[in-house]
Amino acid sequence: MYQVRLLPNNITFTASPQQTVLQAALNAGIAFPNRCQVGACAMCMCRKQYGQISYELEPMLTPQEQAQGWIFACLARVESDLVLSLD
């Protein structure tokens, strides 16, 4: 299990490597922004400040968005402790 911290409110929850960030947040009762849960609406996009994630299917992010740390929480699987920014 890994620790995921959401900024700016410093909310922490745990996630397993089998879960997406969004699944783990919702299972922990956290009101994480989302709608489609399949990477189409971009509502769950957040910025990775620290840590490693992986994708089964690569999301539609531009190279610039990737360089800035943007991820789709509904598709990102946790591979280490993470710090994410929702703003």
Salt bridges, closest charged atoms under 4 A:
GLU56 OE2 - ARG77 NH2 3.19
